[in-house]
Amino acid sequence: MSDIPLKPHQPHLEQSTAAQHRNVGDVFRDVPLTSTHLRCCLVLFCVFAIEAWEMMIIVYTAPLIAAEFSLDALAVGHLIGAMFIGMLLGALAWGKVAERIGRKRAITWSLGTYGVISLASAFAPDYSTLYVLRLLSGVAAVGMMVVTFAHFQELLPVRHRGALTVYLASGWPIGMLLALGATVWLLPQGWRAIIFLSSLGGLWAIAVARWVPESPYWLTSVGRQEDARATIDTLSRGTVNIPAECELRVDRTSSGRQRDLFRGALLKVSLLQIAVNFTFSWGYWGLQTWLPTLLQQRGLSLPQSYGFIALSALCMIPGYMAASYLTGRLGRKKTIVMFIGASVLAGYSFANAQSLEMLYLSNFALAFFSLGAWGVWGAWIGELYPTALRTVGYGWAIFAQRVANVLAPSLIGALIAYGSSFNLTTTIINGFLLVTVVLAIFIPETEGEVLR
């Protein structure tokens, strides 16, 4: 009998305890989409566009650099790969930097240091100096790619996270177009003027520092409860208020060490995402880095090749829009498999095109589907990991991409140098996309789930 009166009070005690703690991921189920989110999207969109500009500018200026320094195809391939080697060296480090100093500061440091080093490369007196500076530029710039997606995801409401992250990725074709436009515009002034203009993107660090808040997930993970609550209030425009007595929490099952990615349930996920990043990046970059040269093999002049690339970049934008729409309805996995599968078919048609019209059509389809898939993939990676490992996991993803980026330009350059046909070269590249489709099937779906 003495136990009976206690029962009505038990639910109240449980509710009281629960009210003292809330997971940040659960809070973001209630956060509405606001103008603050859209401002952050615009600023970080420009960061990704700058990253794309910097990665592609050396590809577009390679013929000019080759002419000045009398470089053959192998040397050009190594120069294109220099930045990717730098990114490979810096990728794992930037993930840890972001966990230590914060997402926002990591992006601003990456942007600022990249700008300074890129500026110096515009004055390189010889090939060796240019190579070293491009490599160091890659070490600095990779921080943007490692941290930007994870940071943006950690600012977004759950129901809008996938779609808006894909839109953020659409900064890539904008960056490509800007780089291509700058190349065409400053062509008479030479490659040094083009690289000089490119380096000014480092000034965008000021915009990130001023207009993008720090991640509430990271703030919570380092014990800055008041700052985390204030950021949530800012992002929600005051509609979600966390009481001072409520403790915010994130997943603390990991201390953020690199080896934690390869333990327990995360081992399979990590190995799969690393493999997908390698094969997908090889399939995409193996083609893009040598596209002007491959197109010249088919009879297009260099200016015509630039026009071809510009039209391809424009086709990427509706690809991102379609992928953004579909990922919220079909999920990450189905959208990725469908888009990369279509890329494989488009790549096969591109390799075997018998007319200029079919060459254009198949490459535009390849741009539409492959870049739409990249947008969804950028959202999927970060959702696979808890807060303490999110940027570390991204670091390994970018590391795998850069291994492919380093190998692909040089090996494709060797194929071209030794007389490989257009058909054989593009078929080899396309095979990596097919492997990507198979691997993606085994990665767990994350659509609609909260970040941990």
C-alpha positions as CSV (number, residue, x, y, z in Angstrom):
1,M,0.0,0.0,0.0
2,S,2.8,2.4,0.8
3,D,4.1,2.2,-2.8
4,I,0.8,3.1,-4.5
5,P,0.9,6.9,-3.8
6,L,4.4,7.2,-5.5
7,K,3.2,6.0,-8.9
8,P,1.4,9.2,-10.0
9,H,4.5,11.2,-9.3
10,Q,6.9,9.1,-11.3
11,P,6.0,10.5,-14.8
12,H,6.4,14.0,-13.4
13,L,9.9,13.1,-12.1
14,E,10.9,11.7,-15.5
15,Q,9.6,14.8,-17.3
16,S,11.5,17.1,-14.9
17,T,14.7,15.2,-15.5
18,A,14.2,15.2,-19.3
19,A,13.5,19.0,-19.2
20,Q,17.0,19.5,-17.8
21,H,18.7,17.9,-20.9
22,R,18.1,18.2,-24.6
23,N,20.1,16.8,-27.5
24,V,21.1,19.6,-29.9
25,G,19.9,17.4,-32.8
26,D,16.4,17.2,-31.3
27,V,16.3,20.9,-30.8
28,F,16.9,21.4,-34.6
29,R,13.7,19.5,-35.3
30,D,11.9,22.6,-33.9
31,V,14.1,25.3,-35.4
32,P,12.4,26.9,-38.4
33,L,14.1,28.0,-41.5
34,T,14.9,31.7,-41.2
35,S,16.7,34.5,-43.0
36,T,19.7,33.8,-40.8
37,H,20.0,30.4,-42.4
38,L,19.7,31.9,-45.9
39,R,22.5,34.4,-45.1
40,C,24.8,31.6,-43.9
41,C,23.9,29.7,-47.0
42,L,24.9,32.6,-49.2
43,V,28.2,33.2,-47.4
44,L,29.2,29.5,-47.3
45,F,28.0,29.1,-50.9
46,C,30.6,31.7,-51.9
47,V,33.3,29.8,-49.9
48,F,32.6,26.7,-51.9
49,A,32.6,28.7,-55.1
50,I,36.0,30.1,-54.2
51,E,37.2,26.5,-53.5
52,A,36.0,25.4,-56.9
53,W,37.6,28.5,-58.6
54,E,40.9,27.7,-57.0
55,M,40.9,24.1,-57.9
56,M,39.9,24.7,-61.5
57,I,42.0,27.8,-62.3
58,I,45.2,25.8,-62.7
59,V,43.4,23.4,-65.1
60,Y,42.2,26.3,-67.3
61,T,45.5,28.2,-67.2
62,A,47.6,25.0,-67.7
63,P,48.1,25.6,-71.5
64,L,49.4,29.2,-70.8
65,I,51.7,28.0,-68.1
66,A,53.0,25.1,-70.3
67,A,53.8,27.6,-73.1
68,E,55.8,29.9,-70.8
69,F,57.8,27.1,-69.1
70,S,57.9,24.7,-72.1
71,L,56.2,21.9,-70.3
72,D,55.1,18.5,-71.8
73,A,51.9,16.7,-70.9
74,L,53.4,14.8,-68.0
75,A,54.7,18.0,-66.4
76,V,51.4,19.7,-66.8
77,G,49.7,16.7,-65.1
78,H,52.1,16.9,-62.2
79,L,51.4,20.7,-61.8
80,I,47.7,20.1,-61.8
81,G,48.2,17.4,-59.2
82,A,50.4,19.6,-57.0
83,M,47.4,21.4,-55.3
84,F,45.8,18.0,-54.8
85,I,48.9,16.7,-53.1
86,G,48.8,19.7,-50.8
87,M,45.1,19.0,-50.1
88,L,45.9,15.3,-49.4
89,L,48.6,16.4,-46.9
90,G,46.3,18.9,-45.2
91,A,42.9,17.1,-45.2
92,L,43.3,15.0,-42.1
93,A,44.9,17.9,-40.2
94,W,42.0,20.3,-40.9
95,G,39.4,18.0,-39.5
96,K,41.3,18.0,-36.1
97,V,41.8,21.7,-36.3
98,A,38.1,22.3,-36.7
99,E,37.4,20.1,-33.7
100,R,40.0,22.1,-31.6
101,I,39.4,25.7,-32.6
102,G,35.8,25.5,-34.0
103,R,34.3,25.3,-37.5
104,K,34.1,29.0,-38.1
105,R,37.7,29.8,-37.2
106,A,38.9,26.9,-39.2
107,I,37.2,28.2,-42.4
108,T,38.5,31.7,-41.9
109,W,42.0,30.6,-41.3
110,S,41.8,28.3,-44.4
111,L,40.6,31.1,-46.6
112,G,43.1,33.7,-45.4
113,T,46.2,31.5,-45.7
114,Y,45.1,30.2,-49.1
115,G,44.8,33.8,-50.3
116,V,48.3,34.7,-49.3
117,I,50.0,31.6,-50.8
118,S,48.0,31.8,-54.0
119,L,49.0,35.5,-54.3
120,A,52.7,34.4,-54.0
121,S,52.3,31.8,-56.8
122,A,51.3,34.5,-59.3
123,F,54.9,35.7,-59.1
124,A,56.6,32.3,-59.3
125,P,59.8,32.7,-61.4
126,D,60.0,29.0,-62.6
127,Y,58.1,25.7,-62.7
128,S,59.6,24.3,-59.5
129,T,58.6,27.4,-57.4
130,L,55.1,27.4,-58.9
131,Y,54.8,23.7,-58.1
132,V,55.8,24.2,-54.4
133,L,53.5,27.2,-54.0
134,R,50.5,25.3,-55.6
135,L,51.2,22.4,-53.2
136,L,51.2,24.8,-50.2
137,S,48.0,26.5,-51.5
138,G,46.4,23.1,-51.5
139,V,47.4,22.5,-47.8
140,A,45.7,25.8,-46.9
141,A,42.6,25.6,-49.1
142,V,41.5,22.1,-48.3
143,G,40.3,23.4,-44.9
144,M,37.4,25.0,-46.7
145,M,36.3,21.7,-48.2
146,V,36.8,19.7,-45.1
147,V,34.8,22.0,-42.8
148,T,32.3,24.0,-44.8
149,F,29.7,21.3,-45.4
150,A,29.9,20.0,-41.8
151,H,29.6,23.6,-40.5
152,F,26.6,24.4,-42.6
153,Q,24.8,21.2,-41.8
154,E,25.2,21.9,-38.1
155,L,23.3,25.2,-38.5
156,L,20.3,23.8,-40.4
157,P,16.8,22.5,-39.3
158,V,16.5,18.7,-39.8
159,R,13.9,18.9,-42.4
160,H,15.8,21.3,-44.6
161,R,19.3,20.0,-44.1
162,G,19.6,17.8,-47.2
163,A,18.1,20.1,-49.7
164,L,20.0,23.2,-48.6
165,T,23.3,21.3,-48.3
166,V,22.9,20.3,-52.0
167,Y,22.2,23.9,-52.9
168,L,25.4,24.9,-51.1
169,A,27.2,22.4,-53.3
170,S,26.0,24.2,-56.4
171,G,28.6,26.8,-55.7
172,W,30.9,24.4,-57.6
173,P,29.7,25.2,-61.1
174,I,29.5,28.9,-60.2
175,G,33.2,28.8,-59.2
176,M,34.0,26.9,-62.4
177,L,32.3,29.6,-64.5
178,L,34.0,32.4,-62.6
179,A,37.3,30.7,-63.1
180,L,36.6,30.1,-66.7
181,G,35.4,33.7,-67.2
182,A,38.4,35.1,-65.5
183,T,40.7,33.0,-67.7
184,V,39.0,34.1,-70.9
185,W,38.8,37.8,-69.8
186,L,42.5,38.0,-68.7
187,L,43.9,35.7,-71.3
188,P,45.8,38.5,-73.0
189,Q,47.4,39.4,-69.7
190,G,48.6,35.9,-69.1
191,W,48.2,33.3,-66.4
192,R,49.9,35.4,-63.7
193,A,47.1,38.0,-63.8
194,I,44.5,35.2,-63.6
195,I,46.1,33.6,-60.6
196,F,46.5,37.1,-58.9
197,L,42.7,37.7,-59.3
198,S,42.0,34.2,-57.9
199,S,44.0,34.9,-54.8
200,L,41.7,37.8,-53.8
201,G,39.1,35.2,-52.8
202,G,41.0,34.9,-49.5
203,L,39.4,38.2,-48.5
204,W,36.1,36.4,-48.1
205,A,37.3,35.2,-44.7
206,I,36.1,38.6,-43.4
207,A,32.5,37.8,-44.5
208,V,32.6,34.4,-42.8
209,A,33.9,35.9,-39.6
210,R,31.2,38.5,-39.6
211,W,28.1,36.8,-40.8
212,V,28.3,33.1,-40.0
213,P,27.8,31.9,-36.4
214,E,29.7,29.1,-34.8
215,S,28.1,25.6,-34.7
216,P,25.9,25.0,-31.7
217,Y,26.9,21.3,-31.9
218,W,30.6,22.2,-31.5
219,L,29.9,24.8,-28.9
220,T,28.0,22.2,-26.9
221,S,30.8,19.6,-27.3
222,V,33.3,22.0,-25.8
223,G,31.1,23.0,-22.9
224,R,30.1,26.5,-24.1
225,Q,26.5,26.1,-23.2
226,E,25.5,29.8,-23.1
227,D,27.0,30.4,-26.5
228,A,25.3,27.4,-27.9
229,R,21.9,28.6,-26.6
230,A,22.5,32.1,-27.9
231,T,23.3,30.7,-31.4
232,I,20.2,28.6,-31.5
233,D,18.2,31.7,-30.5
234,T,19.9,33.7,-33.3
235,L,19.3,30.9,-35.9
236,S,15.6,30.5,-34.9
237,R,15.1,34.3,-34.8
238,G,14.0,33.9,-31.2
239,T,11.3,31.2,-31.8
240,V,13.3,28.5,-30.0
241,N,14.6,29.5,-26.6
242,I,16.5,27.0,-24.4
243,P,16.2,27.8,-20.7
244,A,19.4,28.4,-18.8
245,E,18.7,25.4,-16.6
246,C,18.5,23.1,-19.6
247,E,21.8,21.4,-20.5
248,L,22.4,20.9,-24.2
249,R,24.0,17.6,-25.2
250,V,25.7,15.9,-28.2
251,D,26.9,12.4,-28.8
252,R,29.9,11.8,-26.6
253,T,30.6,8.2,-27.4
254,S,33.8,9.3,-29.2
255,S,36.6,11.6,-28.1
256,G,37.2,12.6,-31.7
257,R,40.4,10.5,-32.3
258,Q,41.2,9.5,-35.9
259,R,41.1,5.8,-34.9
260,D,37.6,6.0,-33.6
261,L,36.4,6.2,-37.2
262,F,37.6,2.6,-37.7
263,R,36.1,1.0,-34.6
264,G,32.8,-0.8,-34.0
265,A,29.8,0.2,-36.2
266,L,31.7,3.1,-37.8
267,L,34.4,0.8,-39.3
268,K,32.1,-0.4,-42.2
269,V,30.7,3.1,-42.8
270,S,34.1,4.7,-42.8
271,L,35.7,2.2,-45.2
272,L,32.7,2.5,-47.6
273,Q,32.6,6.3,-47.6
274,I,36.4,6.5,-48.2
275,A,36.1,4.0,-51.1
276,V,33.2,5.9,-52.6
277,N,35.1,9.2,-52.3
278,F,38.1,7.6,-54.1
279,T,36.2,6.0,-57.0
280,F,33.7,8.9,-57.5
281,S,36.5,11.5,-57.5
282,W,38.6,9.5,-59.9
283,G,35.7,9.1,-62.3
284,Y,34.8,12.8,-62.1
285,W,38.3,14.4,-61.9
286,G,39.9,12.0,-64.3
287,L,37.7,13.5,-67.0
288,Q,37.5,17.2,-65.9
289,T,41.2,17.8,-65.5
290,W,42.0,16.7,-69.0
291,L,38.7,17.7,-70.7
292,P,40.2,20.6,-72.7
293,T,43.0,18.3,-74.0
294,L,40.5,15.4,-74.8
295,L,38.2,17.8,-76.6
296,Q,41.1,19.0,-78.7
297,Q,41.7,15.4,-79.7
298,R,38.2,15.5,-81.1
299,G,39.0,18.6,-83.2
300,L,37.9,21.5,-80.9
301,S,40.2,24.5,-80.5
302,L,41.1,25.7,-77.0
303,P,38.6,28.6,-77.0
304,Q,35.9,26.1,-78.2
305,S,36.9,23.8,-75.4
306,Y,36.4,26.6,-72.9
307,G,33.0,27.2,-74.3
308,F,32.1,23.5,-74.1
309,I,33.2,23.5,-70.4
310,A,31.1,26.6,-69.7
311,L,28.0,25.0,-71.1
312,S,28.7,21.9,-69.1
313,A,28.9,23.9,-65.9
314,L,25.6,25.5,-66.7
315,C,24.1,22.1,-67.0
316,M,25.3,21.2,-63.5
317,I,23.0,23.8,-61.9
318,P,19.7,22.2,-62.8
319,G,21.4,18.9,-61.8
320,Y,21.8,20.2,-58.3
321,M,18.3,21.5,-58.2
322,A,16.8,18.1,-59.2
323,A,19.0,16.3,-56.7
324,S,18.0,18.8,-53.9
325,Y,14.3,18.1,-54.6
326,L,14.7,14.3,-54.8
327,T,16.9,13.7,-51.8
328,G,14.2,14.9,-49.4
329,R,11.7,12.6,-51.1
330,L,13.6,9.5,-52.1
331,G,16.4,9.7,-49.6
332,R,20.2,10.0,-50.0
333,K,20.8,6.5,-51.2
334,K,18.2,6.2,-54.0
335,T,19.1,9.6,-55.3
336,I,22.8,8.9,-55.4
337,V,22.5,5.5,-57.0
338,M,20.1,6.9,-59.6
339,F,22.2,9.9,-60.5
340,I,25.5,8.1,-60.6
341,G,23.9,5.3,-62.6
342,A,22.7,7.8,-65.1
343,S,26.3,9.3,-65.1
344,V,27.7,5.9,-66.1
345,L,25.3,5.7,-69.1
346,A,26.2,9.3,-70.0
347,G,29.9,8.6,-69.7
348,Y,29.6,5.6,-71.9
349,S,27.8,7.7,-74.6
350,F,30.5,10.4,-74.2
351,A,33.3,7.9,-74.8
352,N,31.6,6.4,-77.9
353,A,30.2,9.6,-79.4
354,Q,30.4,9.5,-83.2
355,S,29.3,13.1,-83.8
356,L,30.0,16.5,-82.2
357,E,26.3,16.8,-81.3
358,M,26.3,13.5,-79.4
359,L,29.6,14.6,-77.7
360,Y,27.9,17.7,-76.4
361,L,24.6,16.0,-75.4
362,S,26.3,13.1,-73.5
363,N,28.7,15.4,-71.7
364,F,25.9,17.7,-70.6
365,A,24.0,14.7,-69.2
366,L,27.2,13.6,-67.5
367,A,27.5,17.1,-65.9
368,F,23.8,17.2,-64.8
369,F,23.8,13.8,-63.1
370,S,27.4,13.6,-61.7
371,L,27.3,17.0,-60.0
372,G,23.8,16.4,-58.7
373,A,25.2,13.3,-57.1
374,W,28.1,15.2,-55.7
375,G,25.7,17.6,-54.0
376,V,23.8,14.8,-52.3
377,W,27.1,13.0,-51.4
378,G,28.3,16.1,-49.7
379,A,25.3,16.1,-47.4
380,W,25.4,12.4,-46.8
381,I,29.0,12.2,-45.5
382,G,28.6,14.4,-42.4
383,E,25.4,12.7,-41.4
384,L,27.2,9.4,-41.0
385,Y,29.2,10.6,-37.9
386,P,28.7,12.1,-34.4
387,T,29.7,15.7,-33.7
388,A,33.2,14.8,-32.4
389,L,34.0,12.9,-35.6
390,R,32.1,14.9,-38.2
391,T,34.9,17.1,-39.6
392,V,37.4,14.3,-38.9
393,G,35.2,12.0,-41.1
394,Y,35.1,14.7,-43.8
395,G,38.8,15.0,-43.6
396,W,39.2,11.3,-44.5
397,A,36.6,11.8,-47.3
398,I,38.6,14.7,-48.8
399,F,41.8,12.7,-48.3
400,A,40.5,9.9,-50.4
401,Q,39.3,12.3,-53.0
402,R,42.7,13.9,-53.2
403,V,44.5,10.6,-53.5
404,A,42.4,10.1,-56.6
405,N,43.0,13.6,-57.7
406,V,46.7,13.2,-57.5
407,L,46.8,9.9,-59.3
408,A,44.2,10.6,-62.0
409,P,45.7,13.6,-63.7
410,S,49.2,12.1,-63.9
411,L,48.0,8.6,-65.1
412,I,45.5,10.1,-67.6
413,G,48.3,12.4,-68.7
414,A,50.5,9.4,-69.2
415,L,47.8,7.6,-71.3
416,I,47.5,10.7,-73.5
417,A,51.2,11.2,-73.7
418,Y,51.6,7.6,-75.0
419,G,48.9,7.9,-77.6
420,S,45.8,6.4,-75.8
421,S,42.7,7.0,-77.8
422,F,39.8,9.2,-76.7
423,N,37.5,6.2,-76.4
424,L,39.9,4.1,-74.3
425,T,40.8,7.0,-72.0
426,T,37.2,8.0,-71.3
427,T,36.1,4.4,-70.9
428,I,38.7,3.8,-68.2
429,I,37.6,6.9,-66.4
430,N,34.0,5.9,-66.6
431,G,34.6,2.5,-65.0
432,F,35.3,4.2,-61.6
433,L,31.7,5.6,-61.6
434,L,30.3,2.2,-62.1
435,V,32.1,0.9,-59.0
436,T,30.8,4.0,-57.1
437,V,27.2,2.9,-57.7
438,V,27.8,-0.5,-56.2
439,L,29.6,0.8,-53.1
440,A,26.9,3.4,-52.3
441,I,24.2,0.7,-52.0
442,F,25.8,-0.5,-48.7
443,I,25.9,2.9,-46.9
444,P,23.1,3.5,-44.4
445,E,20.3,6.0,-45.2
446,T,20.3,9.2,-43.1
447,E,17.4,11.3,-44.6
448,G,15.3,12.8,-41.8
449,E,17.6,11.7,-39.0
450,V,19.0,14.2,-36.4
451,L,22.7,14.9,-36.2
452,R,24.3,13.3,-33.2
